[in-house]
Amino acid sequence: MSNGLNPASQQFVALVLAADRTNKDPITQNTGAACKAFAPVAGIPMIIRVLDTLMACDQISTIILCGPPESLHVHCPELRQRIASGQVSWIPNLDSPSRSAENGLSHIPSNTPVLLTTADHALLTPSIVQNFLQRSLATESNATAGAINQSIIAAEFPNSKRTIIRLRDGGFCGCNLFCFKPQGRSVVEFWRKAEDLRKRPWRLIAQVLGFRTVLSYLLGSLTMHQALAALSDKSGVTIQAIMLDDPRAGIDVDKIEDLVLAESILKADT
């Protein structure tokens, strides 16, 4: 069955989440930047690196930036210029990532596929993005998430410490890349409901995955396919992982060690 979308020609709107989760963010404190998104990585604010990558992608027609607060834009003149020129549309962030994403989607025509990523993805490249988008459109799923086998990152960057989801078929890291086809947008509402339950862990487990799935995970028998099938069942949206093979896809800049690693990678690439 065809999904009706041509991977070679379909145009996306990119939605970039760029709000700090806390005023004690270690990257902000270490670099003295006005906010995390403005922290320089090898001399260039990480948000500018992400925007440059997205602007270089033929399949991205529009970029919407959600956050940082407008009062901080004075600290990043290049971002102000891009917003003023219309290269980037800015909207204010809300009080959580899911609410910011939900608000961002409300500004995008309902028939337009969306790429969601984050401002701290300083190592993102056009080839990573385009590979992810083309493979996402080729699936029958309504929503996809980029993932990478932890062994790929470890082989290239052995000192990198990543958050690993350990499943029966391997250890996996998220890549902060999500694709929503028109029918897949409701997964963000599901994400918001899960976020609202984060202080009620047992209700979160029951509503997001279900106890049987969690038990399988705890027993080490849960596979990636089973986990995504459970999420698809609970959310009502078919979700698939797009397995990426560029180790840079799994590295965001959350910690000081990440910043040091990202700068060493960029230096080696020049």
PyMOL commands that set and color helices and strands:
alter all, ss='L'
color gray80, all
select helices_A, chain A and resi 26-31+36-38+46-55+70-75+77-85+97-106+126-138+150-156+182-184+186-196+201-208+211-218+224-235+247-250+256-269
alter helices_A, ss='H'
color red, helices_A
select strands_A, chain A and resi 12-17+40-41+44-45+60-66+89-91+114-118+143-149+165-167+170-180+239-244
alter strands_A, ss='S'
color yellow, strands_A
deselect
rebuild
show_as cartoon
